Amino acid sequence: MLQVTRRQLLQRGALAWAAAHPLARRAGARRVPLSPFRAGVASGEPDHLGVVLWTRVFPDSAVAAIEVVWELSADPGFTTLRRSGEFTTTADHAHCIHVVAEPGPGEWYYRFRALGFTSPVGRTVIAPAAGATSLRLAAASCQHFESGYYAAHRDIAAQRPDLVLWLGDYIYEDAAARQGAPAVRRHEGGEARTLSDYRARYAQYKSDPDLQAAHAACAWLVMWDDHEVEDNYAGLTPTSPAEAATFPARRDAAYQAWWEHTPTRLAPPVAETEYRVYRTAAWSDLASFVLLDGRQYRTDQACGDRALSLDPPCAALHEPGRTMLGSAQEQFLEERLSASTARWRVIGNQTVMADATVNGSVLNFDQWDGYPDERSRIFAILADRHVANVVVLTGDIHLAAVAQLRQGDPGSGPPIGVEFVSTSISSPGLVPTDLAPILRRFPAMVGAELAHRGYVLHTVTPQRWTAAYRIVADVTDQSSAVSTVATYAVEAGTNTVSLMDG
């Protein structure tokens, strides 16, 4: 397992500096600088040729540009180099590095060198060109830094999957918890609103050794949700109407910080313009991915965005033009799903897509229940075009659930896909745990677990998709045990999910 602790990082940095400065060492220098690679390393968005390599350099003093060497090898000892190059980082992008390295399919190791230091080593796996027979995929979201430790990330690193699909809420923008509130650690600073605020929040989150280990273990596909900017924002509509005038600048800052700290192939955002992040990815011909942006284009939540109310929904719920995705993205989704020739068609989605209404009452207007007409159009397309092997991977709601997606009646309509909802890495539950038996009785629900944090480890073959729900025993314990609470399977060609025995 390629886990590097904070102590190892500091020791590595101190030794490298001492080797480069023997006179200072003999003189008993009083200050040993920290490694500039304090955010660890990451890779992302692999295709059949290569992958994006990422790190952030923290210089000891303010400098405009830093030269960084990147190296790629077939072995973690870097006996021989497969690829290498130089990259100039700038303060304009917080000295973050995005390099596309193309070594070809297989397992590879990478590292960076700058300012006399060498970064931790990362492992990445490049997608096969064709004929893939397996994929191990971890799906995860929602890692509130204050609410718990990242034992789930430690387990992801130990599992060494091929890929992590991150479904949003990588950081939380909110201010430090009030004194006395449940928290295992504290956010630094107040609520993030400016570019420097968001950069500092990413730096704090990325200082966690277990998160660094999960990034170093494999490549990631990363999407955002709301907390990368502000809780439950919709397009350019902030949560508080009083912030409407300043919100566009805040969103621009948040989007830039997200790009800076994400191992993505996307170009950096341009202020005051659309930043299209919805996109596709593929794992050979085994799985195609459509990664959705459910925040930038959505209509504001209806009915005052009330939650867990059994009152009938307001008339605004079915107003023409209400959308979560926007017309261009909705068309993009339908076209990519219909055109895909992969065995499995995967939708990376932030909010619960399954019908979780109660006698017509919407319990959460931020989910797809708050955008029912658009959901009905998507489901109708899947049914009418007989799109096979649709798997929806979802985050956001801080609970684990499995749903059978159907056109029409959620309990008896024809099956058009399966939804696996990952619980949070550390963020606290949003639904009382004693409601789990009620949730399981919803027509679309096949299973639900509300009490624990964790992630889902998916194993994909041409014949079957299996989803193992990995849960953390105690999120307040950094060394907590992680175990599988249940495993579900979808046989290819069925669009139907079932609980596996044992």
BELCORVEN-V5535 format. One record per helix or strand. SS is the DSSP state (h for helix, s for strand). FROM is the first residue (numbers start at 1). TO is the last residue. If there is no record, write none. Layout:
ss-><SS SS>
from-><FROM FROM>
to-><TO TO>
This chain:
ss-><h h s s s s h s s s s s h s h h s s s h s s h s h h s s s s h s s s h s s s s s>
from-><6 22 41 51 65 83 91 96 106 117 122 135 151 163 195 209 219 234 237 241 279 287 303 307 315 327 344 358 361 364 368 390 400 415 433 445 453 464 482 497>
to-><20 26 44 56 73 90 93 101 114 118 126 140 159 166 206 217 222 234 237 260 283 291 305 307 318 339 349 358 361 364 384 394 406 421 440 449 460 472 491 499>
